[in-house]
Amino acid sequence: MVAAELRDNALNSLLKTHPEALVSAIGTDGFRVPMPSSVGLRDEQIIPVPTDRATMLDLVVSQDALRVVTAWEQASKSGMAIGTVRTRNNPDHFLNLLLIDMRHRHGVWLGALTELSSDDAVPATGTALTASLLVPLRPRTATVRKNWRGLITGIDDRATRMLGWSAEQIVGLRSTELIHPDDVERAVANWMEMLSKREGQRVRVRHQCEDGTWLWVETENTFHDADDPEEIVVVTQLSDISDEMAAHEALDRRERLFRRLAESLPTGLLQLESDGSLFYANERLGAILGIPAATTLDEQLASVVDRDRPGLDAAITAALREGTDSELEVEVRLPGSEQLRRCAVSLTALTDQEGAPGALACVSDITESARLREELKARATFDALTGCYNRASIMALLDQTLADDQPGLTAVAFVDLDKFKPVNDGLGHAAGDELLQRAATLLTGLLGPEDLAGRLGGDEFLLVFPGVVSRAEAVAIGQRVAETLHQEVALSCGAVRLGGSVGVACADRPITADELVARADAAMYESKRQRLGAPVLYTDELRQAA
């Protein structure tokens, strides 16, 4: 507990440094009481005390109520505490609240509100601090008396200050005359239930104020029975719930805005409950998946092709159970059509921090972009004329094959078409291109499941054969290549003779793709020099001769 002398000094310092301070006297029960004259404050420094019981909570916005409670608890332990609050009449204006135990000097607690200093964490808005800021707009509770017919027979002062009506204005009116038309049916049903059960009932309605506005209130009707029906009294306790309902209405507006935004997006949205049940799906999702009005998750995803469904289900399960986000692509077959569409799915796990646990899926139709992506990939990987791998791709794949730990040898066949230049120059480039295409078709027809074919450029091709048992087998493969090429082929412009020189090399030790291809290239030139149409295997003797 802070010593009494220190609390005296704190109060004196506060009033000296903050002449604008507004101060309220507080009883030991927390309710505001008249200011003792011993405090020595001017009238304009004293916060007015309402006729009904009130606390410091009545002065601040509902969002800051917990700050007041916390400060009161701390002050009860230590004798003094400070917090930052906003008043109900000026919710954008921050003030310091100092609670200090002055019972030893004045018999009361004091609660002082002051402007924030320049060193405080929350900036002040510059509004001058006056007592008018602290007068509540209206009481939060009020009492209305009625007879069993629902006619108003009396109101208290708090009802007048809450609703603006004087007793002379509304006594004798039926209470439903002051209820919003949309709420009358609910109010009447609640009233009839109270009469039949003769016990208290609650209902939330909009009550008309004297200025024509509507105030959300919760009415609790308490039935007081009597032998004579004319003496039956119903006491209605009104509680101002406008802040709560404003928050609900703001939430409803945000939800409506979210749904409008969700429906306007070009992306399909799917929200799942924590148990995997379907909570929300926008119209765009139905259009993308071809299922416009699904009620279950299985129904909504029924158009996903069978081979992609297990992966999608696993990703959804991981999001729901483990909180794992993921992205994947799936193919969709639209109902009643053989057309396949490609979709990107982005799954985001939702927790209590987002309002409700579950998962959110964003689904986009990427069919065209996927097609373009595959086209770009194909252009970067394959030779556009022959369909074989291009030089960069075949060399990269060969490097990868050489790095793999697999049994046997890796053999390559370097092929150079014979007499290609006369065809290309004499019959035209179209004929040359056609000849290259026919040669590529013949060469790829020799490949097994693991073999590769690439065009190195011009009339040169490279064939890769992993897992060859021996050099003899490699030579035999080269012989089949040479024999396949040694034939007459029909072109659009006429028949031409096709042939090729073939060099074969085997990887018998760790070696790079460039080194192995260079060996096969050297063997190919030896084959071309011999003019026998037979393959040549690279050997050390050939290297030494070179």
C-alpha positions in Angstrom: 0.0 0.0 0.0 1.4 3.4 -1.0 1.9 5.5 2.1 -0.7 8.1 3.0 1.8 11.0 2.7 2.8 9.9 -0.8 -0.9 9.7 -1.8 -1.4 13.2 -0.5 1.6 14.4 -2.5 0.3 12.6 -5.6 -3.1 14.4 -5.4 -1.5 17.8 -4.7 0.9 17.3 -7.6 -2.0 16.2 -9.9 -4.1 19.2 -9.2 -1.2 21.6 -9.6 0.1 20.2 -12.9 -3.4 19.5 -14.3 -5.7 22.4 -13.4 -8.1 21.0 -16.1 -8.5 17.8 -14.1 -12.1 16.6 -13.5 -12.5 14.7 -10.2 -15.2 12.4 -8.8 -15.6 11.3 -5.2 -16.1 7.5 -4.9 -17.4 5.5 -2.0 -15.9 2.3 -0.7 -18.6 0.4 -2.7 -17.4 1.9 -6.0 -20.4 4.2 -6.5 -19.9 7.9 -7.0 -20.8 10.2 -4.1 -21.0 14.0 -3.5 -17.6 15.6 -3.3 -16.4 16.5 0.3 -15.7 20.2 0.7 -12.5 19.3 2.4 -11.0 18.4 -1.0 -11.1 22.1 -1.9 -12.1 21.8 -5.6 -13.8 24.4 -7.7 -17.3 23.6 -9.0 -16.0 23.3 -12.5 -13.5 20.6 -11.4 -16.1 18.4 -9.9 -17.8 15.7 -12.0 -21.6 15.9 -11.4 -23.2 13.1 -9.5 -26.4 11.8 -11.1 -29.6 11.3 -9.1 -29.4 7.5 -9.5 -26.5 5.4 -8.4 -23.6 5.5 -10.8 -19.9 4.4 -11.0 -17.0 5.5 -13.1 -18.0 2.8 -15.6 -21.0 5.0 -16.5 -18.5 7.6 -17.9 -16.5 5.5 -20.2 -17.1 3.6 -23.5 -18.0 -0.1 -23.0 -14.7 -1.1 -24.6 -12.8 0.6 -21.8 -14.9 -0.8 -18.9 -12.3 -3.6 -18.3 -9.6 -0.9 -17.9 -11.6 0.8 -15.2 -12.2 -2.4 -13.4 -8.5 -3.4 -13.6 -7.4 0.1 -12.3 -9.9 -0.2 -9.4 -8.6 -3.6 -8.4 -5.0 -2.4 -8.5 -5.9 0.7 -6.5 -7.7 -1.4 -3.9 -4.4 -3.3 -3.4 -1.9 -0.4 -3.6 -3.9 2.7 -2.8 -3.3 4.2 -6.2 -3.6 3.2 -9.9 -3.7 4.9 -13.3 -5.2 3.9 -16.7 -6.2 5.3 -20.1 -9.9 5.6 -21.0 -12.3 7.3 -23.4 -15.6 8.9 -22.4 -19.0 7.9 -23.8 -19.7 11.3 -25.2 -16.3 11.6 -26.9 -15.1 8.1 -27.7 -12.2 9.3 -29.9 -10.6 11.3 -27.0 -8.2 9.5 -24.7 -7.8 10.6 -21.0 -5.8 9.5 -18.1 -7.8 8.0 -15.2 -6.2 8.2 -11.7 -7.8 6.3 -8.9 -6.4 7.3 -5.4 -7.4 6.3 -1.9 -8.0 9.5 0.1 -10.1 8.0 2.8 -7.5 8.9 5.4 -7.9 12.6 4.5 -11.4 13.1 3.0 -13.2 9.9 3.7 -13.6 8.9 0.0 -11.7 7.6 -2.9 -11.0 10.1 -5.7 -11.1 9.4 -9.5 -9.5 12.1 -11.6 -9.6 12.4 -15.4 -6.8 14.5 -17.0 -5.5 15.2 -20.5 -2.7 12.9 -21.8 0.7 14.4 -21.7 3.0 14.5 -24.7 4.9 11.5 -23.3 1.8 9.3 -23.0 1.5 6.3 -25.3 -1.9 7.2 -26.7 -2.0 10.6 -28.3 -4.6 13.2 -27.3 -7.0 14.5 -29.9 -6.8 18.1 -28.8 -10.3 18.4 -27.5 -10.6 20.6 -24.4 -11.5 18.6 -21.2 -14.7 19.9 -19.7 -17.4 18.4 -17.4 -19.8 18.1 -20.4 -17.7 15.3 -21.8 -18.5 13.2 -18.7 -22.2 13.5 -18.6 -23.7 10.2 -19.9 -26.0 10.6 -22.8 -28.6 8.5 -21.2 -29.0 6.0 -18.3 -28.5 2.4 -19.2 -31.5 1.2 -17.3 -35.0 2.5 -16.7 -38.4 1.3 -15.3 -41.8 1.5 -16.9 -45.1 0.4 -15.2 -48.0 -1.0 -17.2 -51.4 -2.6 -16.6 -52.2 -6.1 -17.9 -53.5 -4.6 -21.1 -50.1 -3.1 -21.9 -51.1 0.5 -21.2 -48.3 2.6 -19.7 -49.3 3.8 -16.2 -46.0 5.3 -15.0 -42.3 5.8 -15.8 -39.3 6.8 -13.6 -36.9 9.7 -14.2 -34.4 7.3 -15.8 -36.9 6.4 -18.5 -37.4 10.0 -19.3 -33.6 10.6 -19.6 -33.2 7.3 -21.6 -36.1 7.8 -24.1 -36.8 11.6 -23.9 -40.5 11.1 -23.1 -42.1 12.8 -20.1 -44.7 10.9 -18.1 -47.4 13.3 -19.4 -46.5 12.3 -23.0 -46.7 8.5 -22.7 -48.8 7.6 -19.7 -52.0 6.1 -21.2 -50.4 4.9 -24.4 -50.3 1.3 -25.3 -46.7 0.2 -25.2 -46.8 -1.3 -28.7 -47.3 2.2 -30.0 -43.7 2.9 -29.1 -42.3 -0.4 -30.5 -40.8 -0.6 -34.0 -43.3 -2.1 -36.4 -40.9 -4.9 -37.3 -40.7 -5.9 -33.6 -44.4 -5.6 -32.6 -45.3 -9.2 -33.4 -42.4 -10.5 -31.2 -43.2 -8.1 -28.4 -46.9 -9.1 -28.4 -46.1 -12.8 -28.4 -43.7 -12.3 -25.4 -46.4 -10.3 -23.6 -49.1 -12.9 -24.1 -46.7 -15.6 -22.8 -46.1 -13.6 -19.7 -49.8 -13.2 -19.1 -50.4 -17.0 -19.6 -47.6 -18.1 -17.4 -47.8 -15.2 -14.9 -44.0 -15.0 -14.8 -41.3 -12.7 -16.0 -40.3 -12.7 -19.7 -37.6 -11.0 -21.7 -37.6 -9.7 -25.3 -35.3 -7.4 -27.3 -37.0 -4.7 -29.3 -36.4 -1.2 -30.8 -38.1 1.4 -28.6 -39.1 4.8 -30.0 -37.5 7.9 -28.4 -39.1 11.3 -28.2 -36.9 12.7 -30.9 -38.1 10.0 -33.4 -35.0 7.8 -33.2 -35.1 4.1 -32.2 -33.2 2.6 -29.3 -32.4 -1.1 -28.9 -33.6 -2.2 -25.4 -34.0 -5.5 -23.7 -37.3 -5.4 -21.8 -37.9 -7.7 -18.8 -41.6 -7.8 -17.9 -42.3 -8.8 -14.3 -45.9 -9.8 -13.6 -47.4 -8.8 -10.2 -50.7 -10.6 -9.8 -53.7 -9.3 -8.0 -57.3 -10.6 -7.4 -58.7 -7.7 -9.3 -57.4 -7.7 -12.9 -57.5 -3.9 -12.8 -54.9 -4.0 -10.1 -52.4 -6.2 -11.9 -49.2 -4.4 -12.4 -46.4 -5.3 -14.9 -43.1 -3.7 -14.1 -40.9 -3.4 -17.2 -37.2 -3.0 -16.7 -35.6 -1.4 -19.8 -31.9 -2.1 -20.4 -30.0 -0.1 -23.1 -28.4 -2.7 -25.4 -27.7 -0.3 -28.3 -23.9 -0.8 -28.1 -24.3 -4.5 -28.3 -26.8 -4.4 -31.1 -24.7 -1.9 -33.0 -21.8 -4.3 -32.8 -24.1 -7.1 -34.1 -25.3 -4.9 -36.9 -21.8 -3.9 -37.8 -20.9 -7.6 -37.8 -23.9 -8.4 -40.0 -22.8 -5.6 -42.4 -19.3 -7.0 -42.6 -20.7 -10.5 -43.2 -22.9 -9.1 -46.0 -19.9 -7.2 -47.4 -17.8 -10.4 -47.3 -20.4 -12.4 -49.1 -20.8 -9.7 -51.8 -17.0 -9.6 -52.2 -16.9 -13.4 -52.2 -19.5 -13.6 -54.9 -17.8 -11.0 -57.0 -14.4 -12.7 -57.0 -13.3 -14.7 -60.1 -12.0 -17.3 -57.7 -14.1 -20.1 -56.2 -14.3 -20.0 -52.4 -15.0 -23.0 -50.1 -15.3 -22.8 -46.3 -15.3 -26.0 -44.2 -16.2 -26.5 -40.6 -13.7 -28.3 -38.3 -15.5 -31.6 -39.0 -15.1 -31.2 -42.7 -18.8 -30.2 -43.4 -19.5 -27.6 -46.0 -20.2 -24.2 -44.5 -20.1 -21.9 -47.5 -19.4 -22.0 -51.2 -19.7 -19.1 -53.6 -21.4 -19.3 -57.0 -18.1 -19.1 -58.8 -16.9 -22.3 -57.2 -20.0 -24.1 -58.5 -19.3 -22.7 -62.0 -15.7 -23.8 -61.9 -16.4 -27.4 -60.7 -19.7 -27.7 -62.6 -21.7 -28.4 -59.5 -23.7 -25.2 -58.7 -25.8 -26.2 -55.6 -23.9 -28.7 -53.5 -24.8 -29.4 -49.9 -21.9 -31.7 -48.9 -18.2 -31.6 -49.5 -18.2 -34.9 -51.4 -21.0 -33.6 -53.6 -19.1 -30.4 -54.2 -15.8 -32.2 -55.2 -17.5 -35.0 -57.2 -16.1 -33.6 -60.5 -12.5 -33.9 -59.4 -10.9 -36.8 -61.4 -10.3 -40.0 -59.4 -6.5 -39.9 -59.7 -6.4 -36.4 -58.0 -9.0 -36.9 -55.3 -6.8 -38.8 -52.8 -4.2 -36.0 -52.8 -6.9 -33.3 -52.4 -8.6 -35.2 -49.6 -5.2 -35.6 -47.8 -4.5 -31.9 -48.1 -8.0 -31.0 -46.7 -7.4 -33.4 -43.7 -4.0 -31.9 -43.0 -5.6 -28.4 -43.0 -8.4 -29.4 -40.6 -6.5 -31.7 -38.2 -2.9 -30.3 -38.3 -3.4 -26.7 -39.3 -1.2 -27.2 -42.4 -1.6 -24.9 -45.4 -1.0 -26.3 -48.9 -1.3 -25.6 -52.6 -1.9 -28.2 -55.3 -3.4 -28.7 -58.7 -6.2 -31.0 -59.7 -8.1 -31.9 -62.9 -11.8 -31.6 -63.1 -14.2 -33.3 -65.5 -17.3 -31.2 -65.9 -20.5 -33.2 -65.5 -22.0 -34.4 -68.8 -18.8 -33.6 -70.6 -15.4 -35.2 -71.4 -13.8 -31.8 -71.1 -11.0 -31.7 -68.6 -10.2 -28.5 -66.7 -7.1 -27.8 -64.6 -7.6 -26.1 -61.2 -5.3 -24.6 -58.6 -6.4 -25.2 -55.0 -5.0 -23.1 -52.2 -5.9 -24.5 -48.7 -5.6 -22.3 -45.6 -6.2 -23.7 -42.1 -8.6 -21.6 -39.9 -8.3 -21.3 -36.1 -10.3 -19.8 -33.4 -8.4 -16.5 -34.0 -10.3 -16.3 -37.4 -13.6 -16.8 -35.7 -14.2 -20.5 -36.2 -11.8 -23.4 -36.8 -11.9 -25.1 -40.1 -10.4 -24.5 -43.5 -10.7 -22.1 -46.5 -10.1 -23.3 -50.0 -9.6 -20.9 -53.0 -10.1 -22.7 -56.3 -9.0 -21.1 -59.6 -9.5 -22.4 -63.2 -6.0 -22.3 -64.6 -6.7 -24.4 -67.7 -5.4 -21.8 -70.1 -2.4 -20.8 -68.0 -1.5 -24.4 -67.4 -1.7 -25.1 -71.2 0.5 -22.1 -71.8 2.9 -23.2 -69.1 3.1 -26.7 -70.7 3.7 -25.1 -74.1 6.5 -22.9 -72.7 7.9 -25.9 -70.9 7.8 -27.9 -74.1 9.5 -25.1 -76.1 12.2 -25.0 -73.5 12.6 -28.7 -73.4 11.9 -30.1 -76.9 13.0 -29.4 -80.4 10.0 -27.8 -82.1 10.7 -29.5 -85.5 11.3 -33.1 -84.5 9.8 -33.4 -81.1 13.0 -34.8 -79.7 14.7 -33.2 -76.6 16.7 -30.1 -77.5 20.4 -29.9 -77.0 20.3 -28.4 -73.5 17.6 -30.9 -72.3 19.3 -34.0 -73.6 22.7 -33.0 -72.2 21.1 -32.3 -68.8 19.2 -35.6 -68.8 22.4 -37.4 -69.8 24.3 -35.8 -66.9 21.5 -37.0 -64.6 21.6 -40.5 -66.0 25.4 -40.6 -65.5 25.0 -39.5 -61.9 22.4 -42.1 -61.1 23.7 -45.2 -59.4 22.3 -47.9 -61.7 23.7 -51.3 -63.0 25.3 -51.6 -66.4 26.8 -49.0 -68.7 25.3 -45.9 -70.2 25.8 -45.9 -73.9 25.2 -43.0 -76.3 24.9 -43.0 -80.1 25.9 -39.9 -82.0 24.1 -39.8 -85.3 24.9 -37.5 -88.3 22.7 -37.8 -91.3 24.6 -38.5 -94.5 24.0 -36.3 -97.6 21.6 -34.0 -95.8 23.0 -30.8 -97.2 22.3 -31.7 -100.9 18.6 -32.4 -100.0 18.3 -29.2 -98.0 20.0 -27.1 -100.6 18.7 -28.8 -103.7 15.1 -29.6 -102.8 14.6 -26.7 -100.4 14.4 -26.2 -96.6 10.9 -27.6 -96.5 12.2 -30.9 -97.8 15.1 -30.7 -95.4 12.8 -30.2 -92.5 10.6 -33.1 -93.6 13.7 -35.4 -93.9 14.7 -34.4 -90.3 11.2 -35.3 -89.1 11.2 -38.6 -90.8 14.7 -39.4 -89.4 13.5 -38.5 -85.9 10.5 -40.8 -86.2 12.7 -43.7 -87.2 15.2 -43.1 -84.4 12.6 -42.7 -81.6 11.0 -45.9 -82.8 14.1 -47.7 -81.6 13.9 -46.4 -78.1 12.9 -48.4 -75.0 11.0 -47.0 -72.0 14.2 -45.6 -70.4 16.0 -44.5 -73.6 16.2 -40.9 -74.7 16.5 -39.1 -78.0 17.7 -35.5 -78.6 18.5 -33.3 -81.5 21.9 -31.6 -81.0 21.4 -29.2 -83.9 21.3 -29.3 -87.7 21.3 -33.0 -88.8 22.9 -34.3 -85.6 21.0 -36.5 -83.1 22.0 -38.1 -79.8 20.5 -41.3 -78.4 21.0 -42.3 -74.8 20.7 -46.0 -73.7 21.0 -46.5 -69.9 21.7 -50.0 -68.4 23.6 -51.5 -71.3 25.1 -54.8 -70.3 28.3 -54.6 -72.4 30.1 -52.7 -75.2 29.1 -55.5 -77.6 25.4 -54.7 -76.8 26.2 -51.0 -77.4 27.7 -51.7 -80.8 24.6 -53.9 -81.6 22.4 -51.0 -80.8 24.5 -48.7 -83.0 24.2 -51.2 -85.8 20.3 -51.2 -85.5 20.4 -47.4 -85.6 22.6 -47.4 -88.8 20.4 -50.1 -90.5 17.2 -48.2 -89.6 18.5 -45.1 -91.2 19.8 -46.8 -94.3 16.6 -46.7 -96.5 14.7 -44.7 -99.0 12.1 -42.4 -97.6 9.2 -40.7 -99.4 9.0 -36.9 -99.0 6.4 -34.6 -100.4 8.7 -33.6 -103.2 9.7 -37.2 -104.0 11.8 -40.1 -102.6 15.3 -39.5 -101.2 18.0 -41.9 -99.9 18.5 -41.6 -96.2 21.6 -42.8 -94.3 23.7 -41.8 -91.3 27.1 -42.1 -89.6 26.9 -43.5 -86.1 29.5 -43.1 -83.3 29.0 -45.1 -80.1 30.6 -44.4 -76.7 30.1 -46.0 -73.3 30.7 -44.6 -69.8 33.1 -46.9 -68.2 34.1 -44.6 -65.3 32.9 -41.3 -63.8 32.5 -39.0 -66.7 30.6 -35.9 -67.7 28.0 -35.7 -70.4 30.2 -33.4 -72.4 33.1 -35.8 -72.3 31.0 -38.8 -73.3 29.3 -37.0 -76.2 32.7 -35.8 -77.4 33.9 -39.4 -77.5 30.8 -40.5 -79.4 31.3 -37.5 -81.8 34.9 -38.6 -82.5 33.6 -42.2 -83.2 30.9 -40.7 -85.5 33.6 -38.9 -87.6 35.5 -42.2 -87.9 32.4 -43.9 -89.1 31.8 -41.1 -91.7 35.5 -41.4 -92.8 35.1 -45.1 -93.4 32.0 -44.6 -95.5 30.8 -48.1 -94.7 27.5 -47.1 -93.0 28.5 -49.1 -90.0 28.8 -47.8 -86.4 32.1 -47.2 -84.8 32.7 -47.7 -81.0 35.0 -45.2 -79.3 38.2 -46.9 -78.0 41.5 -45.7 -76.5 43.1 -46.4 -79.9 40.7 -44.0 -81.5 41.6 -41.4 -78.9 45.3 -41.9 -79.5 44.9 -41.7 -83.2 43.0 -38.5 -82.8 
